[in-house]
Structures are given as structure tokens and as C-alpha cells.
């Protein structure tokens, strides 16, 4: 059994596990049972954070987009002024 975590930490853990599993197959093939088994938690715990698999899948896709965006922005920041003109509003700080 998994240790007790604060709600935001548990939700992040579930989301990360779902994303990790999705990278090994297709995110539409990952089930709540797969995630529960991976984390050693109950299915009902997952359902308490994500009311449906559609909600969880949406958050998984959003997390993947956020990760990719951060990678792109990090690369842009490392290139400095060379790309500043290509990003609306300039580079974020």
C-alpha cells in the first residue's frame, strides 16, 4: 500500500504515473486499474481525484503539453535574443 500523501501531491503522483504509462503505450489504452496497480493504490482513490477517465486523460495530455512547452521555452531562453522576435511578447523571464 502506498503511503499517505497530501492531496496535491497524490494527484500529481497519479498524473505522473498515468503519463509514464502512456509513454509506454498509447494514452487511450491506459486504464485507471493500470494506474492503481502501478502505484499500489485503490481504484477508488484515483476516482476521488479524477471523476472519470476522460478527465484524467485530459489532464495527462495537458501535462505532456506543459512539459513540451517548458522544454521549448528553456531552449529558447538558452538561445537568448536570437529567438526573442519569434515569440509573441518576447521571452518569459
DOMI-600919 format. One line per field, with one value per atom (N, C-alpha, C, O, CB): residue number from 1; residue in three letters; atom name; x, z, y. Coordinates in steps of 0.2 Angstrom, whole numbers, plus 2048, in hexadecimal, padded with zeros to 3 digits. Glycine has a CB too. Layout:
BEGIN
num (NUM,...)
residuo (ala,...)
atomo (CA,...)
xx (X,...)
zz (Z,...)
yy (Y,...)
***
This chain:
BEGIN
num (1,1,1,1,1,2,2,2,2,2,3,3,3,3,3,4,4,4,4,4,5,5,5,5,5,6,6,6,6,6,7,7,7,7,7,8,8,8,8,8,9,9,9,9,9,10,10,10,10,10,11,11,11,11,11,12,12,12,12,12,13,13,13,13,13,14,14,14,14,14,15,15,15,15,15,16,16,16,16,16,17,17,17,17,17,18,18,18,18,18,19,19,19,19,19,20,20,20,20,20,21,21,21,21,21,22,22,22,22,22,23,23,23,23,23,24,24,24,24,24,25,25,25,25,25,26,26,26,26,26,27,27,27,27,27,28,28,28,28,28,29,29,29,29,29,30,30,30,30,30,31,31,31,31,31,32,32,32,32,32,33,33,33,33,33,34,34,34,34,34,35,35,35,35,35,36,36,36,36,36,37,37,37,37,37,38,38,38,38,38,39,39,39,39,39,40,40,40,40,40,41,41,41,41,41,42,42,42,42,42,43,43,43,43,43,44,44,44,44,44,45,45,45,45,45,46,46,46,46,46,47,47,47,47,47,48,48,48,48,48,49,49,49,49,49,50,50,50,50,50,51,51,51,51,51,52,52,52,52,52,53,53,53,53,53,54,54,54,54,54,55,55,55,55,55,56,56,56,56,56,57,57,57,57,57,58,58,58,58,58,59,59,59,59,59,60,60,60,60,60,61,61,61,61,61,62,62,62,62,62,63,63,63,63,63,64,64,64,64,64,65,65,65,65,65,66,66,66,66,66,67,67,67,67,67,68,68,68,68,68,69,69,69,69,69,70,70,70,70,70,71,71,71,71,71,72,72,72,72,72,73,73,73,73,73,74,74,74,74,74,75,75,75,75,75,76,76,76,76,76,77,77,77,77,77,78,78,78,78,78,79,79,79,79,79,80,80,80,80,80,81,81,81,81,81,82,82,82,82,82,83,83,83,83,83,84,84,84,84,84,85,85,85,85,85,86,86,86,86,86,87,87,87,87,87,88,88,88,88,88,89,89,89,89,89,90,90,90,90,90,91,91,91,91,91,92,92,92,92,92,93,93,93,93,93)
residuo (unk,unk,unk,unk,unk,unk,unk,unk,unk,unk,unk,unk,unk,unk,unk,unk,unk,unk,unk,unk,unk,unk,unk,unk,unk,unk,unk,unk,unk,unk,unk,unk,unk,unk,unk,unk,unk,unk,unk,unk,unk,unk,unk,unk,unk,unk,unk,unk,unk,unk,unk,unk,unk,unk,unk,unk,unk,unk,unk,unk,unk,unk,unk,unk,unk,unk,unk,unk,unk,unk,unk,unk,unk,unk,unk,unk,unk,unk,unk,unk,unk,unk,unk,unk,unk,unk,unk,unk,unk,unk,unk,unk,unk,unk,unk,unk,unk,unk,unk,unk,unk,unk,unk,unk,unk,unk,unk,unk,unk,unk,unk,unk,unk,unk,unk,unk,unk,unk,unk,unk,unk,unk,unk,unk,unk,unk,unk,unk,unk,unk,unk,unk,unk,unk,unk,unk,unk,unk,unk,unk,unk,unk,unk,unk,unk,unk,unk,unk,unk,unk,unk,unk,unk,unk,unk,unk,unk,unk,unk,unk,unk,unk,unk,unk,unk,unk,unk,unk,unk,unk,unk,unk,unk,unk,unk,unk,unk,unk,unk,unk,unk,unk,unk,unk,unk,unk,unk,unk,unk,unk,unk,unk,unk,unk,unk,unk,unk,unk,unk,unk,unk,unk,unk,unk,unk,unk,unk,unk,unk,unk,unk,unk,unk,unk,unk,unk,unk,unk,unk,unk,unk,unk,unk,unk,unk,unk,unk,unk,unk,unk,unk,unk,unk,unk,unk,unk,unk,unk,unk,unk,unk,unk,unk,unk,unk,unk,unk,unk,unk,unk,unk,unk,unk,unk,unk,unk,unk,unk,unk,unk,unk,unk,unk,unk,unk,unk,unk,unk,unk,unk,unk,unk,unk,unk,unk,unk,unk,unk,unk,unk,unk,unk,unk,unk,unk,unk,unk,unk,unk,unk,unk,unk,unk,unk,unk,unk,unk,unk,unk,unk,unk,unk,unk,unk,unk,unk,unk,unk,unk,unk,unk,unk,unk,unk,unk,unk,unk,unk,unk,unk,unk,unk,unk,unk,unk,unk,unk,unk,unk,unk,unk,unk,unk,unk,unk,unk,unk,unk,unk,unk,unk,unk,unk,unk,unk,unk,unk,unk,unk,unk,unk,unk,unk,unk,unk,unk,unk,unk,unk,unk,unk,unk,unk,unk,unk,unk,unk,unk,unk,unk,unk,unk,unk,unk,unk,unk,unk,unk,unk,unk,unk,unk,unk,unk,unk,unk,unk,unk,unk,unk,unk,unk,unk,unk,unk,unk,unk,unk,unk,unk,unk,unk,unk,unk,unk,unk,unk,unk,unk,unk,unk,unk,unk,unk,unk,unk,unk,unk,unk,unk,unk,unk,unk,unk,unk,unk,unk,unk,unk,unk,unk,unk,unk,unk,unk,unk,unk,unk,unk,unk,unk,unk,unk,unk,unk,unk,unk,unk,unk,unk,unk,unk,unk,unk,unk,unk,unk,unk,unk,unk,unk,unk,unk,unk,unk)
atomo (N,CA,C,O,CB,N,CA,C,O,CB,N,CA,C,O,CB,N,CA,C,O,CB,N,CA,C,O,CB,N,CA,C,O,CB,N,CA,C,O,CB,N,CA,C,O,CB,N,CA,C,O,CB,N,CA,C,O,CB,N,CA,C,O,CB,N,CA,C,O,CB,N,CA,C,O,CB,N,CA,C,O,CB,N,CA,C,O,CB,N,CA,C,O,CB,N,CA,C,O,CB,N,CA,C,O,CB,N,CA,C,O,CB,N,CA,C,O,CB,N,CA,C,O,CB,N,CA,C,O,CB,N,CA,C,O,CB,N,CA,C,O,CB,N,CA,C,O,CB,N,CA,C,O,CB,N,CA,C,O,CB,N,CA,C,O,CB,N,CA,C,O,CB,N,CA,C,O,CB,N,CA,C,O,CB,N,CA,C,O,CB,N,CA,C,O,CB,N,CA,C,O,CB,N,CA,C,O,CB,N,CA,C,O,CB,N,CA,C,O,CB,N,CA,C,O,CB,N,CA,C,O,CB,N,CA,C,O,CB,N,CA,C,O,CB,N,CA,C,O,CB,N,CA,C,O,CB,N,CA,C,O,CB,N,CA,C,O,CB,N,CA,C,O,CB,N,CA,C,O,CB,N,CA,C,O,CB,N,CA,C,O,CB,N,CA,C,O,CB,N,CA,C,O,CB,N,CA,C,O,CB,N,CA,C,O,CB,N,CA,C,O,CB,N,CA,C,O,CB,N,CA,C,O,CB,N,CA,C,O,CB,N,CA,C,O,CB,N,CA,C,O,CB,N,CA,C,O,CB,N,CA,C,O,CB,N,CA,C,O,CB,N,CA,C,O,CB,N,CA,C,O,CB,N,CA,C,O,CB,N,CA,C,O,CB,N,CA,C,O,CB,N,CA,C,O,CB,N,CA,C,O,CB,N,CA,C,O,CB,N,CA,C,O,CB,N,CA,C,O,CB,N,CA,C,O,CB,N,CA,C,O,CB,N,CA,C,O,CB,N,CA,C,O,CB,N,CA,C,O,CB,N,CA,C,O,CB,N,CA,C,O,CB,N,CA,C,O,CB,N,CA,C,O,CB,N,CA,C,O,CB,N,CA,C,O,CB,N,CA,C,O,CB,N,CA,C,O,CB,N,CA,C,O,CB,N,CA,C,O,CB,N,CA,C,O,CB,N,CA,C,O,CB,N,CA,C,O,CB,N,CA,C,O,CB,N,CA,C,O,CB,N,CA,C,O,CB)
xx (804,800,804,80A,7FB,802,806,805,800,804,80A,80A,805,803,811,802,7FE,801,807,7FA,7FE,801,7FC,7F6,803,7FF,7FA,7F6,7F9,7FE,7F0,7EC,7EF,7EF,7E6,7F3,7F6,7FC,7FD,7F9,7FF,805,802,805,809,7FD,7FA,7F7,7F8,7F4,7F4,7F1,7F7,7F6,7ED,7FC,802,805,807,807,805,808,804,807,808,7FD,7F9,7FA,7FA,7F2,7FA,7FB,802,802,7FB,807,80E,80E,811,813,80B,80A,807,809,807,801,7FD,801,801,7F7,805,809,80E,810,80C,812,817,814,817,81A,80E,80B,809,80A,805,807,805,80B,80A,802,811,817,819,81D,81D,817,818,813,815,819,80E,809,805,809,804,7FF,7FB,7F7,7F4,7F7,7F6,7F2,7EB,7E8,7F3,7E8,7E1,7E1,7DC,7DE,7E7,7E7,7E8,7E7,7EC,7EA,7EC,7E5,7E1,7F0,7E4,7DE,7DF,7E5,7DB,7DA,7DB,7DE,7E1,7D4,7DC,7DE,7E6,7E9,7DB,7E8,7EF,7F3,7F8,7F1,7F0,7F3,7F3,7F8,7F0,7EE,7ED,7F2,7F5,7E6,7F3,7F7,7FF,803,7F7,800,807,809,80F,807,804,805,804,806,801,801,7FF,7FA,7FA,805,7F5,7EF,7E9,7E9,7F0,7E3,7DD,7DA,7DC,7D8,7D6,7D2,7CE,7CE,7CE,7CB,7C7,7CB,7C8,7C3,7D1,7D5,7D6,7D6,7DC,7D7,7D8,7D2,7D2,7DA,7CC,7C6,7C4,7C0,7C0,7C7,7C6,7C9,7C7,7C8,7CF,7D2,7D0,7D0,7DA,7CE,7CC,7C6,7C6,7D2,7C0,7BA,7B9,7B4,7B5,7BC,7BB,7C2,7C7,7B6,7C3,7C9,7CA,7CF,7C8,7C4,7C5,7C8,7CD,7BE,7C6,7CA,7D1,7D5,7C6,7D3,7DA,7DE,7E3,7DA,7DB,7DE,7DF,7E5,7DA,7DA,7DB,7E1,7E5,7D5,7E2,7E7,7EE,7F3,7E6,7EE,7F4,7F6,7FC,7F3,7F2,7F4,7F6,7FB,7EE,7F3,7F5,7FC,800,7F0,7FD,804,809,80E,804,808,80D,80E,814,80A,809,809,80E,812,803,80C,810,817,81B,80D,819,820,823,829,820,820,823,824,829,81E,81F,81F,825,829,819,826,82C,833,837,82B,833,839,83B,840,839,835,836,838,83D,830,835,837,83E,841,832,840,846,84C,851,847,84A,84F,84F,854,84D,849,849,84D,850,842,84C,850,857,85B,84E,859,860,863,869,862,85F,861,861,863,85D,85E,85D,85A,855,864,85D,85A,859,855,85E,85C,85B,854,852,860,850,849,844,83E,848,846,841,83C,836,845,83E,839,834,82F,83D,835,830,82B,826,834,82C,827,823,825,82B,81C,818,819,819,810,81A,81C,823,824,817,827,82E,82F,82A,831,835,836,834,835,83E,831,82F,835,83A,82A,835,83A,83B,840,83A)
zz (800,800,800,803,806,7FC,7FC,802,805,7F6,804,80A,809,803,80C,80E,80E,80B,80E,815,806,804,804,805,7FC,804,804,7FD,7F8,805,7FD,7F7,7F0,7EB,7F8,7F1,7EA,7E8,7E2,7EB,7ED,7EC,7E9,7E4,7F2,7EC,7E9,7E2,7DE,7EE,7E1,7DA,7D5,7D0,7DA,7D7,7D3,7D1,7CC,7D6,7D7,7D6,7D1,7CD,7DD,7D2,7CD,7C6,7C2,7CF,7C5,7BF,7BC,7B6,7BF,7BF,7BD,7BB,7B6,7C2,7BF,7BE,7B7,7B3,7C3,7B6,7B0,7AA,7A5,7B1,7AB,7A5,7A4,79E,7A7,7A9,7A8,7A4,7A0,7AF,7A7,7A3,79C,798,7A7,79B,794,78F,789,794,792,78E,78C,787,791,78F,78E,789,785,794,788,783,780,77E,786,780,77E,784,787,777,785,78A,78B,790,78B,785,785,787,789,77E,787,78A,791,794,786,794,79B,79F,79E,79E,7A4,7A8,7AF,7B1,7A8,7B3,7BA,7BE,7C2,7BD,7BC,7BF,7BE,7C3,7BD,7B8,7B7,7BB,7BE,7AF,7BC,7C0,7C8,7CB,7BF,7CA,7D1,7D2,7D8,7D2,7CE,7CF,7CF,7D3,7C9,7CA,7CA,7D1,7D3,7C4,7D4,7DA,7E0,7E6,7DA,7E0,7E6,7EA,7F0,7EA,7E6,7E9,7E7,7E2,7E8,7EA,7E8,7E2,7E1,7EE,7DE,7D9,7DB,7D8,7D5,7E1,7E4,7E6,7E5,7EA,7E8,7E9,7E3,7E3,7EC,7DD,7D7,7D5,7D3,7D1,7D6,7D4,7D8,7D6,7D5,7DE,7E3,7E0,7E2,7EA,7DC,7D9,7D2,7D0,7DA,7CF,7C8,7C7,7C7,7C3,7C6,7C6,7C0,7C1,7C6,7BB,7B5,7B2,7B3,7B0,7AD,7AA,7A5,7A3,7A6,7A2,79D,7A1,79E,79B,7A7,7AB,7AC,7AB,7B2,7AE,7AF,7A8,7A8,7B1,7A3,79C,79A,797,797,79B,79A,79D,79A,79B,7A4,7A8,7A6,7A6,7AF,7A4,7A1,79B,79B,7A0,796,790,792,78F,78B,796,798,79C,79A,79D,7A0,7A3,79E,79E,7A8,799,794,790,78E,78F,78E,78B,78F,78C,789,795,79A,79A,79A,7A1,79A,79A,794,794,79B,78E,788,787,785,782,789,789,78D,78B,78B,793,797,794,794,79E,791,78D,788,787,78A,784,77E,781,77E,77A,786,789,78C,78C,78F,78F,792,78D,78D,796,787,781,77F,77D,77C,77E,77C,780,77E,77B,787,78B,78B,78B,793,789,789,782,782,789,77D,777,778,773,771,77D,77E,779,776,77F,777,773,76C,768,773,76A,763,761,75C,762,766,765,768,767,768,76C,76F,76B,76D,773,765,760,75D,75B,75A,75E,75C,761,75F,75A,767,76C,76E,770,772,76D,76E,776,77A,76D,777,77D,780,785,782,77C,77D,782,783,781,784,788,78F,792,788,793,79A,79E,79C,79C,7A3,7A8,7AC,7B0,7AD)
yy (7FA,800,806,806,800,80B,811,816,815,815,81A,81E,824,826,821,826,82C,832,834,82D,836,83C,841,840,83B,847,84D,84D,84A,854,850,84F,851,84E,853,857,859,855,854,860,852,84E,847,844,84C,844,83E,83F,83B,83C,845,846,846,843,84D,84A,84A,843,842,84F,83F,838,834,831,835,835,831,833,82F,832,83A,83D,83B,839,844,83B,839,831,830,83A,82D,826,825,821,822,828,828,82A,827,82C,82F,832,82D,82B,839,82A,825,81F,81C,823,81D,817,818,814,814,81E,820,821,81F,827,822,822,81B,81B,826,816,80F,80C,807,80B,80F,80D,813,818,808,813,819,81B,817,817,822,824,822,821,82B,820,81E,816,814,81E,813,80C,80B,806,808,810,810,810,815,816,80C,80C,80E,80E,805,810,812,80C,80D,814,806,800,7FF,7FD,7F9,801,801,805,804,802,80B,811,80E,80F,817,80C,80A,804,804,807,7FF,7FA,7FD,7FA,7F5,801,804,807,807,809,80B,80F,80B,80D,815,805,801,805,805,800,808,80C,809,805,813,80B,808,80C,812,808,809,80C,812,817,807,811,816,81C,822,814,81C,822,826,82C,820,822,826,829,82F,821,826,829,82F,833,824,82F,835,83B,841,833,83A,840,841,847,83E,83C,83D,839,833,83A,83D,83A,835,831,83F,836,832,831,835,835,82C,82B,830,832,824,833,839,83F,842,83B,840,846,844,849,847,83E,83C,83D,83F,835,83A,83A,842,843,837,846,84D,850,853,851,84F,851,84E,852,850,848,845,848,84A,83D,84A,84D,854,856,84D,857,85E,85E,863,861,859,859,858,85B,853,854,852,859,85A,84D,85C,863,868,86B,866,868,86D,86B,86F,86C,864,862,864,866,85A,863,864,86C,86E,862,870,877,87A,87E,87B,877,879,877,87B,875,871,870,875,877,868,876,87B,882,885,87C,884,88B,88B,890,88D,885,885,885,889,87E,882,882,889,88C,87D,88D,893,898,89D,896,897,89C,89B,89F,89A,894,893,896,898,88C,897,89B,8A2,8A6,898,8A5,8AC,8B0,8AE,8AE,8B5,8BA,8B8,8BB,8C1,8B2,8B0,8AE,8AE,8AA,8AC,8AA,8AE,8AD,8A3,8B3,8B8,8BB,8BB,8BD,8BC,8BF,8BA,8BC,8C2,8B4,8AF,8AD,8A9,8A9,8AF,8AD,8B3,8B8,8AA,8B3,8B9,8BB,8B7,8B7,8C1,8C4,8C3,8C5,8C1,8C0,8BF,8B9,8B5,8C5,8B7,8B2,8B3,8B8,8B0,8AE,8AF,8AF,8AC,8A9,8B2,8B2,8AC,8AB,8B8)
***
